[in-house]
Amino acid sequence: MTATTAAIRWSAWFDDRDLELTFPDGWSVRTCPPADGPDLGDGAIVAAVRNPIGTPPLRELARGKRAPCIVIDDLSRPTRGDRLLPVVLDELAAAGIDPQDVRVLVGVANHRTLMRADLEKKLGARALRTCRVRNHFSWAGCTRVGTTSRGTPIEVNDLFLAADLRILVGSIVPHPVAGFSGGAKMVLPAVSSIHAATAFHTGVPVAGETVGTAETVARRDAEEAARHVGVDFILNTVTTSRRGIAGVVAGDLVAAHRAGVEIAARVYDTAAPAGADICVLSSYPKDNEFLQYAAAFTPLQSAPEPLVRPGGSVVMASAASEGPGFHSLFGPGMRFGGRLPRPPGECELAFFAPGVSPGDLPDPDRDAVPLFDTWEQTEKWLVARHGRHAEVTVFPCAVTQLVRVSPRADRRDRPRGRVPH
């Protein structure tokens, strides 16, 4: 679609809306959406749980159990726990398990803990009201039970280890280290110690691996740890561009996850031209906190050819509804913290992020990376660099967009490069 306006998705978990961006007349603006899919409805969740891949149905696994634990991710992931958990609780109840005996452990990994307002969004009223809900804390309450063949300590939350039925609930989205999220990542690092998480994130990804790779060193590491601990059942979803449910898989830790990856590859498939002057990336559905923005480099990292020409501009758009965010490994001042991640290629980066201020950026980046809190300011900056004519590609939910390069539209002859200013 060619236009002088484009809409991106904006403010996940808060008001989940479209935000219209304007561009100067004379610019060629192309929106590159994912293939996407319709929301499957809650009946699809029930069907997946009752017809799992590689395991008996959940209610059969749950018979005779007394202390189940459900791990679910946090607001930095699009998982609709408010829709998934009622189905899981119904199946457990059919096996004779009272919801008051169900432990829900929020697998925040190295992110912040969830407060009640967050839990209401993530879990829904029923689970929050009836289940025993706790946040994982990676600095305490973990026990070492082994080591993976890669050398990662298997140090896992004690509440998870104490359970007699272990269920993982998450979503499958592209991930720069594990290829895709979901599955075993809900054990390592989601409910693992800070020591285990540090080892897990060290030395990966290896050469040849990138976002969207079905199996990576980190993925196999997480699956080995999860197998060692024991996981009975997973329930994973593939998200629509509007944070609905385009796909749902349940069952075995690995087999169900791989089936979900196949769905994700189709839903997230995106056609886009190479060599644009400007690329706008929305970090939805991870735009609740600024620190997650690097996940929106997924289109640039997955494309077989550079999506932005040398000297072009990448604009990262994030509502940053919760501000800069927190990460005890990759945050400012932490072990892997440092300068802001940059996009691949020879291009300049700018942020349109109303939820953060220059003081939230690492010191070396405050003057090096432009930061704007309105689109009007961002557009003015782009015009100063690209002049009267520019080709723009817009990715409305870039975190969940895997790119295959498509043929370009006819190009007009015009000077290339930055406009003097």
C-alpha positions, 0 to 999 in steps of 0.5 A: 500500500502506497500512501502518505500516512501509515498506521502502526500498532501501539500501547500493548496491554494499555489501550492497544490501538492503531496510531496514525503516522503522517509523512510529507507529500511526495514521499512513497510510504509502504505499509508492510503488514504480516500475513496475520490471521483471524482470532481463533476464538476460545473454542480453539483453546479448548480443542488444543488442550483436549487434543494435545500433541505428544501427551495425553489430555491435561485432565488425564495427566492431572488425575491424582495430582494435588499440587499443580504449578502453572508458569506464565510469562509477564507483560513483555509477552503477548500471552493472553492468560485471561483467556488461556488460564480458565481453560486450564483451570476447567481441565484441572477441575475435571480431574478433581483439583480445586483452583485454590490448590493451583499455584500460578507462578509468574515467570518474569525471568530477570524482569520486574515483578508484576503488581496487582493491576498487571496481574489482573491484565495478565491472568484475568479475574478468575485465576487471580481471585482463586489461585495461589499467585506468586512472582518468580525472583531470580535472586533467591528461592532457587535450588540447583538440580543439575547442569546441562551439557552446555554447562548451564546450571539448572537452578530452578524456582523451589515452588516449581520444583515442589509441584507434582504437575508442571504446566507452561503457558506462553506465546511463540514470537521471534526471539534473537537468541532462542529463535522463538520464545515459548516452550522451554524458555518458560523454565530457563530463564523464566523461573531459573536463578540469576546464575542460570540466566547469566550462563544461558545468555552467554555466548549466544546466538552462535554464528549462523543463528538468527531470529526465527531459527527453529532450533538454536543452541540456546533453545536446546539448552533450555529444553535440556534443562526443562526435560531434566526438571520435568514438564508435563504440559505446555500451552502456547499461542501464536499472536495476531497483529492485534494481540489475539490468538492466531494459533494455539498448540498444547502438549509435549514440551518440544513437539507442541512447540515445534508445531507452534513454530510452523504456525508462527512462521506462516502468521508472521510472514511479511513481504517487504522491499529492500533498500528503503531510505527509511524504515519505521519499526513499531515495537508492539506488542512489546512496547509496554517498556522501552528496554524491549525495543530491540525485539523490533529489529526482527524484520531487519534481522530476518530479511535476506537483503538489507531493508534500509540502504546504507546511510538510511534511517531506522525509526524505532517507535515504542509507546514505552507505557511503563517507561524504560523498564527493568532487566537485571541482566541487560538493563543499565548498569547490569552485567550485559548492560551498556550502550543501546542495541543498534540495528544491523547495517549502515544506518542511523537510529532514532527513537519515537518513544513518548514514555522515556526521557533522555535521562533514561538512556545510557550516558554514551547514547544521550547525544548520539541517538535522537529521541522524540516524544511526538511524531511531529518532531520525528517527521521533522527530523526525517525531512531534514535528512531525506529532503523532498523525496524518500521511500519509507517502509512501515512495520506495524508490529515489527516484533512479530514480523519475519521478512521475505524480500518482495519486488520493489515498486518502480523507483523514481530517479533522484539523488541519494544520501543525506540532505545538507542541514 
